[in-house]
Amino acid sequence: MSIVNMWIIALFCLFTLSVADDSGFNTRRFPANFKFGAANAAPQIEGAWNLDGKGETIWDHFAHNYPERIVDRTTPDIACDSYHKYKEDVALVKQMGLDIYRLSIAWSRILPTGYTDQVNSLGVQYYKNLFKELKENGIEPLVTLYHWDLPQPLQESMGGWLNETIVDLFADYARLCFELFNDDVTSWITINEPKQVCLAGYGSGIFAPGIQSDGVGDYICIKNVLLAHAKAYRIYDQDFRMKNKGKVAMVIDSTFWEPGSDSEADKEASERSLQFDLGIYGHPIYIGDWPEVVKTRVAMRSELEGFTQSRLPELTAEEIEFIKGTHDYLALNHYSTQMVNATQEWPIGNPSSAADRSVLVWNRPEWVKGSSDWFNVVPWGLRKLLNWLKNEYGDEEIIITENGYADADGTLEDDRRIAYYQGYLSSCLDAIYEDNVNLTAYVTWSIIDDWEWLGGFSSFLGMYRVDFNDPERPRIKRKSADYFTQIVKNRCVVDENQCTDY
């Protein structure tokens, strides 16, 4: 074979490989009204944990009193110092051309004790200033009322989310925020990821406040969270919607659970996992009452364990009606996919939410991983989850309120994060154009690194690195920031010259 022929074949192979790589991504542009944004949360970026009248949160208390539970023994005391550097963060959002900045209000910065009898004016002014900065830069705030940071006094005095009184206290706090920021905010989230609030906080106890009541306390928490969300929604709907025409929802997070085979048993295990992972929160809001499989299985195992009634609290007819329909859109957080198979019923013994599911979870060895074993990069899982939501709850408007890539090295040359965005956003395009999913916005986590709960400062999700060893907490651009900026500008995930309008 001649040298010329060898070069022709080599070039042909390279061309074929390039086409094959590109053909895996959807080249269409996002719809003209589709919005892009970035998210973060007060306890992870603000710092100033005890300044200007702010009260202690359960995560402040947890990190200070149980440092061994945080990977690097750090605290959120300063975090990204966004309390003082919020203008820099807004400038980054503006520079990237984003439409939305998702943030949270710290309950304890507004109400240091958790109660409305003591309003912290300096805390209110901080958020007023932040909203003003966003408005002046043409950025829409998407505001979360509760992102896991319960005021510590409410945990100590009444047991936090295990006490039904929390429903009214959260409603009081929500009403106050609606009143204070009615002219600043039209897009609200009541509660972020109740699964983490309840299963991790009051079930396994690995998250603050560290209550270990697996299979009992977590279910009580879920009911109270749903009622708190519903009461806040009803308040907004009745007293504030007519003035500012806003929208309210609760964020639900879920892994996608892919059946390990085509067997009916594995498909059922997948569906069961989705109902326990997502449906237990979504079903009461979008359909009414708990999912039937959740009710049936928890009742069955409760009886075998010797309980006189199901560990899953009953929703009365009045409560079902009160919770049902409390949504203006569907807010979804999603990061990863896992495989699931049917398995033998877990032994009867100590109750747990995992035993109530009784499935076998595993990961494919070829999957690219992020900073944790469960963090698998599986873009098609997002498309399948979006379709599951459409099939389960109807043609609701869906906003992805979190999606992003976590690594452990914090490199500025973050090609894996770029690949993650390209794959997952391509799957969003597939869902929009091929499946007619009513997806209207994508909000990534996150624009800057933050304090990642148990991961402290050892897990990185930002398109901008934050140097936590520098007192100034500088923001340093990663490669992914430029890529994401181009996505927003060109409204597609491939190079501009490859984008198609059809």
N, C-alpha and C positions, 0 to 999 in steps of 0.2 A: 504494500500500500504506500502510495506516495505521501510526502509531507503535506502537499496541498490538500489531498483527500482527507488526511488525518485531521487537518485544521478545519475543513468543512464539516466533518462529522462532529468534531468537538464543539464547534460553534452551534451546530444544529441541536446538540444535546443541551447546551447551555440555554439556548432559546426555548427549547421544549420544557426544560426545568423551570425557567422563568414564567412561561405561560401557565404551567401546572400550578406553580405557587400562587400566582395572581388569581387564577380561576377559582381558587378556594374562597375568595372574598367577594362579597357583594359590591359591585362597582356603582350602584345607584346612589344618587344624592338623597339625603334626608329630606322629608317634606319641608316646604317653605316655613311652616308654622312650628316645626319641631324645635325644642329648646335644649340647650346644653348648660350644665352647671357643675359646680363643685361643692362638696359638703365638708363640714366638720362640726364639732360640738364643744360647748362651753367647758366641761370638765377636762377636756383633752388639750385645749389650746390656750384658754384665757390666762391661767395662772392667777396671781393676785388672790390667793385662796382665802386670805383673812384681811384683805385691805378694804378700805372705804365702806365698812359696815357689812361686808359679806359674812354670812354664817357658814358653819361647817357642814359639809355634805357627808353622806355615808362613804363615799370614795376617799375623801380627805381622811376620815377617821380610819378607814380600812388600811390605807397605805401607811399612815403614821403608826398604827398599832400592830400591824402584821406585816412588817417589811419583807419578811421571808417569803411571803406569797407573791411578791412582785419579782419577776425574773432578775432584774438588775437592782432591786431594792430602792428604786427611785420613787418620787412622789409627784403629784400634779401641782405642787406648790407654785412653780413658775411656769412649767410647761413651755409653750411657745411665746409666753408673755404677750399674747394677743390683746390682753386688757389694755396694754399701753401701745401696742403696735398694730391695732386694728386697721389703721389707715394704710399701712404697708400691705396688709392682706387684701384689702379691697382693691388696691392698685394692681396687685397681681391678677385678680379676677378680671379687672378691666383690661389689662394688657393682653390677656388671653382671649378676649372677645366673648366671654361667657355671658349668658342671659340671667343665670340664677346663682345666688350664693345661699346655700343651705347652712343655717346656723341654729344654735339652740340658746334659749334663755335659761340662765341658772336660777332655779327656784329660790335658792338660798341667797342669791345676790339681790333679788327683789324683796324676798321675805326671809330675813335671817333665821327666824324661829319656825318658819313654815306656815305661820298663821297670818291672816290679813290685818291683824290689829297693829302690826309694826311694819310699815313699808319703808324700805331703804331708798331714800331719794337719790343718793349717789349711784346706786345700782340702776335705778330707772333712767337716770341721765346718761349712763354709759350706753345703754341700748338705744336711747333716743339719738345719741351722737352717731352710733354705728348705722342706724337706719338712715339717718340724714346723709351720711357718707355714701351709702349705697344708692340712694335716690339721686344724688348729684352726679353719680357716675352711670346712671341708667341701668342699674342692676336690680333685679327683683329679689327680695328676701323671701326665702322659704323657711319658716320659723317653727322649730320644734319646742314645745313647752316642757317636755320631760325627756331628757336623754340620760337616764339612769342615776341622776345625782340628787337623790332625795335628801332634804334637810335632815341632818343627824338628830335634832331634837324630836322629830316625828318618829324616827326609828326607836329611840330610847324611851319615849313616853308612851307609845301606843303600838309598837310592833310593826310600824311601816305598812307595807302592802298586805300584811296578814290581817289587818284590822279594817272592818268595813267602813269605819269612820273616815278612812283615807279618801273614799269616794267623794264625800262632801268637801273635804279640805282641798283636794285637787281641783274640784269644780270652782271653789272660791278663788283659788290661784289663777285658774284659766280665765274666769270672768274679769279679774283685775287686769290681766295682760290684755284681754280684748279691749278693755276700757282705755288702758294706758296707751296702747299702740294701734288703736283702731284706724288712725290716719296713716300709719306707716306700713302695715302688713295686710295683704289680702290672701296670702297662701299660708295655711297653718297645718302643722302636724301636732296632734295631741301627745302621743306617746311613741317613743322609738323602740322597736324590737321588744315587745312584751315577753317573748320567749327567753331572751337573755335576762330581763328583769326578774322573771319568776323562776325559771328552771335553774339558772345559774346563781341567782341571788337568794332564793328561798327553798330551793330543792337540793342541788348538790352542795351549795354553799361556797363554790369556788370564787364567786364574785361577791362584792359588797351587797348586803351587809354580812354575808357569810353564814346565813341561817341554813342548817342542814335538816331538811324535812322533805326528803325525796318522796315523790308520789303522794304527798299530802299537802304540805304547805305551798308547793308550787301551784297546785290546782286551785287552792283558795286565792292565791295571788292573782291567777289568771282571771278568775271571776271578778275580783275587785278592780283590776286594771280595765277590763271591758266595761264595767259599769261606770268607772271614772271617765273613760274616753267618751262613752255615750252621753253622760251628763254634761260634759264640756261641749260636746257637739250640739246638744239640745239648747244650751244657753246661747251659743253663737247663732244657731238657726233662728231662735225666737227673738233675740234682742240686738243682734249686730249685723246680720246678713243684709237686711234691707238697706243699710247705710253704705257699706263698702263692697257688697257683692262678692265677698271672698269665698274661699273653699277650705274645707277641713277634712282631714283623714287621719287614720292611725297607720304608722309604718309597720308592715309585717315583713319579717325576714325568713328566708328559707333556702336550704340546700335543695338541689334537685336530686331525687332518689331514683336512679336508673335501675330497672329490674335486671338481675344478673343473668336471666335467660328469658326465653319466650314462654316458659311454663306459666300456667294460670296461678300457681302458688307464688311464684316470684313477682308476677304482675300485681297480685293482691298485696304482697309485702311492700311493693313500691307505693301503691295507693294508700295503704295504711300509714306508711311513714309520712307521706305528704299530708294526710289528714291530722296526724299528731303534731307534725312540724309546723304546718301552716293553717290547715283547716280549723283547728281548735280556736284560732283567733279570727280567721276570716269568715267561717261559717256563721257564727252568731251575728256578725255585722252585715253580711251580704245575703244570707239566706234565712237565718233565724235558728237559734238553739245550737247545741254542740253537734258535731258530726256524729252520725249514728254509730260508726265503728268505734269511735272514742268512747261514747257512752256505754256501749255494749261491753267492750273489753275491760274498761276500768271497773264496771259493776261486777263482771264475772270474776276478775281476779280479787277484788275487794272481798267478795263473799268467801272465796277459797282461803283468803288470808285471815278470816275471822272477824271482819268488820261487819257491823250491823247494817250499814248502808254504804253506798258507793263513796269512795274517796273523792270522786269528782262531784263538786257541789251542784245540786240541781239548780237550773234556771227556771224560775216561776214563769207562768204565762205572761205576767206583767213585765218581768225582766226581759223575757225574749222579745216582746213587742218594743220595749224601751231601747234595746240595743240594736235591733234590726233596722237597717236603713241609715245608720249614722255614718254616712260617707258621701263625699262629693267626687272622689276619685279613688283609685287604688294605688297605694304607695308601697313599693317593693324594694327591699334590700336583698341582694344576691351576690355571692362570691364564688361558689364552688358546687361541684357535683360529686356524689358518691354512689357506689354500687350497693345494691341491697338484695338479699336473698331470703326466702322463707327458711325457717329453721324450727326446731322443736320448741314448744312452749317453754319459756324460762321457768326455772324451779320456783315454786311458791315458797315465799319466805319474807324477807324484808321488802316492803313495797318500793317501787321506783317507777318513774315515767318510762325509763328504757325497758323495764320488764313488761310494762303495759303494752309496749309495741311488740316485743319479742321478735326481732328480726336480726339478721346477720349483715353487718355493714363492712364493706371492704373497698379498696382502691385498686384500680388497674395499675400495674407496675410501670407501664410506659407513659403514664400521664406526667406532664411537667408539674412541678410543685412550687408553691410559694414558700413562705417562711414557716409553715406548720404542716404536719402530716395530713391534715384534712383539707388543706388548701390546694386543690387540684385545678389546673387550668383546663377547663372543658367548655369551650364556648357554646357548643350545641345544647348544653344543659340549660342555658338561659332561654334559648328559643323554645325548648320543650316546656320549661316552667311557665313561660308566658302563654303558651297554648293551653296548658293545664288550667291556668287562671281564667282564660277566656271560656273554656268549656265548662268550668265549675261555676263561675259567677256571672257569665254573660259578657256582653260587649261593653265592659266598663273602661273608662279612660284609665290608663296605667301610666304612672310615672316611676321610673327607676330612680330611687332616692339614694342608693348606695351601690357601687360596684367598682372594684379596683384591685390592684395587685400589691401584695405584701412581700417584701424580700427582707433578708436578714443582714445584708452587707451595706445597704445604703448607697450603692454606687451611683455616680452621676451618669454613667453610660448604661442606663437602665433599659436595654433592648428588650428584656423579658416583659417589662411593663408595657412597652410599646406593642409588642406582639399580643399581649393580653387585651389591650384596648382594641386593637385591630380585629382580633377574633370575636370579641364579645359585641362590639358595635356592628360588625358584619352580621352577626346573628340577630341583632335588633332589626337591621334592615330586612333580613329574611322574614322575620316575624311580621313586620309592617306590610311588606309588599307581597309576600307569598302566602301568608296566613291571615292577613287582614286583622291583625291585632291592633287595637286602638292605643298604641304607645305614642305618647306625645312629648316626652322629655327624658333625658338621661343625665343624671347627676352623679359624678364620680366621687369616690372617697380616695384620695383627697388632694387638695391643691398644695398643702404643706404637710410635712411630717408632724406627728403629734405624740402625746403620751398615750400609749396603746394598752391601757388597763393593766392586766397581769403581765403584758409584754414590756411595760415601761417604755424605755427609749431603745429597745432592741429590735423592734419591728417597724419597717418603714413603708408607708403607702403614699407619700407625697410626690407630686411632680416637682416640687421644690424641696430640697433638703433643708432641714433646720439644724444648725450646729448647736447642740445642747451643751457643749463644753464651753461655748463662748457666752459670756454674760449678756451680750447684745442680741443673742439668738438670731443671727443673720439668716436670711432665706437665700438659698443658692440653687440656681436653675439646673434641673436635670434635663437630659435629652428628651424625655417624654413630654415635657412642657411644650417644646417646640412642635412635636408631633401632634399633640392634642390641639394646639392652637391652629394647626393646619386643618385638622378635621373640622373644627368650628368654622374656619374661614371658607373652606371648599365644600363643606357639608357632605363629605364622603370619606371613606377610610383608606382609599388608594391615592396614588399621585394624581394631581389635578388633571393631567392629560389623559388619564384612564377613567375619569368619572363619567358616568352616563346619566342622562335625564329621563330614561325610560326603562 
